[in-house]
Each structure stands twice: as C-alpha cells, then as structure tokens.
Amino acid sequence: MFESREGKQLKNGMLVGVHFNSTRKDYSVLEMKSLRTAGKVIGYVKKGVLLNGYPLILNSSQKKVKATKQKNRHAFLVGYWHGFNIDADNITGQLYYNPHKVECFVDYDLYNEKGIIKEIESCYQFHLDLIHNENIIKPIVKYIL
C-alpha cells in the first residue's frame, strides 16, 4: 500500500501533503515541514485518507504552469494521515482542480454541472483514490466538510 522512498515511514497522525503524480499514476506523499511548507517525498500511495486537511496551492508555481503549459508540483492536499481504509461510497463531495480552468480546488459537481465555483478551503476528511478507465488512470478525491 505504501511504497517507501529512501526508507521513510508513513504513520497515522503524521502531517503530510499529497499530490497526484501524473508520471507514476499514483499519489506522492510529502512530509510537511510546517502547515504551509512542503518537504521531500517520503513515498507513494494509490489510496488513503487525510483528516483535518486543506488544499495548498503554491501561487508562483501555478503561474508558471499557466505560462509554460508544463506540469509541475504546485497543488497539494495537506492533512493528517489516517490510513488506507476508504469507505467513500456514500460521500457525495468530490474535488476538482485544473490550473487552466480554476484558481483553486472546487466542488466537482457544482463546477461541471452548474458552472459554480465553490472553493474548498478545509475539510474534515479527504478520501484519495484512483479511477481506472480503459488505459487511463485518474485521481479521484472525495471530501467531507
């Protein structure tokens, strides 16, 4: 479930940042130096749960993505690691972020169905998973406010 990098460990209650790694097709897990400063990647997961979290977007890197149209690591979900058990079947809230369309993490359904931009600033839980559709793997993040 957790693929360690350089022998690092992922423990419940640990403050981490995660982002979808489009090259590896999984989530990179970073140790957080502080609530707003991302550290090094400690490993990789395909699913998991974060508690008491919030989205973090590095504005200068986001601007670079828009200008160069090249991906970089600039958007994270930060929270306290809570393990791999995901029971998100009855959770309706889903996150959406595309730096070329929105400036922040928003509610997927409100944005795609009604064009409403409802920024998600903090959440009780983030449920990270992957969708396998033919040969394409995409991230799916459900949330509970």
C-alpha positions in Angstrom: 0.0 0.0 0.0 2.8 2.5 0.9 5.9 2.4 -1.3 8.6 4.0 0.7 11.3 6.3 -0.7 14.7 6.2 1.0 13.4 4.0 3.9 11.0 6.7 5.1 7.8 5.7 7.1 4.2 6.8 6.9 2.5 6.8 10.2 -1.1 7.5 11.3 -1.3 11.1 12.6 1.6 12.3 10.5 1.2 15.7 8.9 1.6 15.1 5.1 1.0 16.7 1.8 -0.2 14.6 -1.2 -0.4 15.3 -4.9 -1.3 13.2 -7.9 1.9 12.2 -9.7 0.9 12.1 -13.3 4.1 10.3 -14.3 3.8 7.4 -11.8 -0.1 7.4 -11.8 -0.3 7.4 -8.0 -0.1 9.9 -5.2 3.2 11.3 -3.9 3.3 11.7 -0.2 5.5 14.5 1.2 6.4 15.2 4.8 5.4 18.8 5.7 7.9 21.0 7.3 5.1 23.2 8.5 1.5 23.8 7.7 2.4 25.7 4.6 5.9 24.4 3.6 6.2 21.1 1.7 9.3 18.9 2.3 10.6 15.9 0.4 8.7 13.0 -1.0 8.7 10.1 1.5 6.8 7.6 -0.6 3.8 6.8 -2.8 0.3 5.5 -2.3 -2.6 4.6 -4.5 -5.3 5.5 -2.0 -5.7 6.8 1.5 -7.5 9.1 4.0 -6.4 12.5 5.3 -8.1 14.1 8.3 -8.5 17.8 9.2 -7.0 18.9 5.9 -6.9 21.8 3.4 -5.8 22.4 -0.2 -2.5 24.2 -0.7 -1.6 25.9 -4.0 1.8 27.5 -4.5 0.8 30.6 -6.4 4.2 31.3 -8.1 4.4 27.7 -9.4 0.7 27.9 -10.5 1.5 31.0 -12.6 4.4 29.1 -14.2 2.2 26.2 -15.1 -0.2 28.6 -16.8 2.5 30.5 -18.7 4.5 27.5 -19.9 1.7 24.9 -20.1 4.1 22.4 -18.4 3.1 20.5 -15.3 4.9 21.0 -12.1 4.3 20.2 -8.4 2.3 23.1 -7.1 -1.1 21.8 -5.7 -1.3 19.6 -2.6 -3.8 18.4 -0.2 -2.4 18.7 3.3 -3.7 16.8 6.3 -3.1 14.2 9.0 -2.6 10.7 7.5 -5.4 8.4 8.7 -4.6 5.1 6.8 -5.7 3.3 3.7 -9.3 2.3 4.6 -11.6 4.1 2.3 -15.3 3.9 2.6 -16.3 6.7 0.4 -19.4 5.2 -1.3 -21.8 7.5 0.5 -19.7 10.6 0.2 -21.0 12.9 -2.5 -18.5 15.7 -2.3 -15.7 15.4 -4.9 -12.8 17.8 -5.6 -11.8 19.3 -8.9 -8.7 21.3 -9.8 -7.3 22.3 -13.2 -5.0 25.3 -13.1 -6.0 26.3 -16.6 -9.7 26.5 -15.7 -9.9 27.4 -11.9 -7.6 29.1 -9.4 -8.4 26.8 -6.5 -9.8 23.4 -5.5 -13.6 23.4 -6.1 -16.6 21.1 -5.8 -16.6 19.0 -8.9 -20.4 18.7 -9.4 -21.2 22.4 -8.8 -18.5 23.4 -11.3 -19.1 20.9 -14.0 -23.0 20.8 -13.8 -23.8 24.4 -12.9 -20.6 26.4 -13.5 -20.5 27.5 -9.9 -17.0 27.9 -8.3 -17.3 26.9 -4.7 -13.8 26.9 -3.2 -13.0 24.1 -0.8 -10.8 25.7 1.9 -10.7 23.0 4.6 -12.2 19.5 5.1 -12.7 17.0 7.9 -11.7 14.2 5.5 -10.1 13.7 2.1 -10.5 10.3 0.5 -7.9 9.7 -2.1 -8.4 7.0 -4.8 -7.7 6.3 -8.4 -10.2 5.6 -11.3 -9.1 3.1 -13.9 -10.9 3.8 -17.2 -9.6 1.8 -20.1 -5.8 2.6 -20.1 -6.2 5.9 -18.3 -5.7 6.3 -14.6 -7.0 9.5 -13.0 -7.2 10.7 -9.4 -10.5 11.0 -7.6 -10.7 12.8 -4.3 -13.9 12.8 -2.3 -14.3 15.0 0.7 -16.4 15.6 3.9 -16.6 19.2 5.1 
